[in-house]
């Protein structure tokens, strides 16, 4: 059982004289709250420079600025010791740094919609600005991921509020009860397989996730003697929330807003899914004689420790610790250097995932190294199995 | 001395159920093992939530 890894963890950070560990990243989390303000930044930059290019500021941030920050700002030196865990957990500052994403997100969504429908906006401008709004909705899913994992019902509710923008209200149920249970197995729609491109993975995870959530909710409601068509069904709640949100925005700003709302939602959840793609690519839990899979260990997630992506995504890159301790608040997550590591931060790896040949060239080798060259230990995309066995299978035979 | 009825405990993360009557033999927890007697560092076999993140629930037995 991989529970006590404190002994392996390096303790860094400016310790006070009494030995009390101080979190060097504490105030950096507030930088993450600049993300939902990006649409305001786009509007400001367009007005300042006169360049309509800046309506696309969200995509510029994701494809250029954030990968640059990943490279420039280097590794995250924070690794809280076991002795600091209780204090970190109870420090409400971190919870607020997460929850405050929501008001800024919805302020920028509402103001963004008001700007988008103006006559002065061309169709290209509108598409660009919708992608900027979608980028905020996508990163919002990382904020919602944190809230949705909490025991506190208020925070779980707020996760669903956050997810209304991208139509992903079902994510809380499917992620906690589907993904965390089936992670790194072929049965998990959100765990990518070796040889599966992001574009092949995308419909599988989107529709597979919806299907799985429906099954989970149907079972849960049946245990309470209820049918699946109910307001208590998390999926139905999610759809209703998004319908209500989009309905209200269209009533306020005009029905011509609707295609752009759909565009920003799709872009938003595509961002979530590309992060899902890189988190477990090709990793596989072994089946036990009982038919169950082995327990999830830190070996079943891809990690990174670039400080910029950590700050933007609430430590989501510390993915092994998250799966080992799903109840832990983000500020308590630790970096496991012995767990599988990506060659760059999540922000940078997103770019590679979008260019499959580049992704495969970088990651297939890394994946095989993790399994000592034995491809039979990888979660392989069935359609590519023959080709991959031919290329890599000889190593397993040795 | 009358035996206390066996209780069931549900994982707050994923909903996995631990039934004291059944135990979890595949990891060496025999049937009838009370919740208090399971080590504190044990976690949910499905999703690794900590033992402290379980709650006792009422389950209607067949």
Boltz contact constraints between the chains, C-beta under 6 A:
constraints:
  - contact:
      token1: [A, 3]
      token2: [B, 41]
      max_distance: 6.0
  - contact:
      token1: [A, 151]
      token2: [B, 12]
      max_distance: 6.0
  - contact:
      token1: [A, 176]
      token2: [B, 13]
      max_distance: 6.0
  - contact:
      token1: [A, 176]
      token2: [B, 14]
      max_distance: 6.0
  - contact:
      token1: [A, 177]
      token2: [B, 14]
      max_distance: 6.0
  - contact:
      token1: [A, 177]
      token2: [B, 15]
      max_distance: 6.0
  - contact:
      token1: [A, 180]
      token2: [B, 14]
      max_distance: 6.0
  - contact:
      token1: [A, 180]
      token2: [B, 47]
      max_distance: 6.0
  - contact:
      token1: [A, 181]
      token2: [B, 14]
      max_distance: 6.0
  - contact:
      token1: [A, 181]
      token2: [B, 46]
      max_distance: 6.0
  - contact:
      token1: [A, 181]
      token2: [B, 47]
      max_distance: 6.0
  - contact:
      token1: [A, 290]
      token2: [B, 26]
      max_distance: 6.0
  - contact:
      token1: [A, 296]
      token2: [B, 48]
      max_distance: 6.0
  - contact:
      token1: [A, 324]
      token2: [B, 48]
      max_distance: 6.0
  - contact:
      token1: [A, 326]
      token2: [B, 13]
      max_distance: 6.0
  - contact:
      token1: [A, 326]
      token2: [B, 47]
      max_distance: 6.0
  - contact:
      token1: [A, 326]
      token2: [B, 49]
      max_distance: 6.0
  - contact:
      token1: [A, 327]
      token2: [B, 49]
      max_distance: 6.0
  - contact:
      token1: [A, 327]
      token2: [B, 50]
      max_distance: 6.0
  - contact:
      token1: [A, 327]
      token2: [B, 53]
      max_distance: 6.0
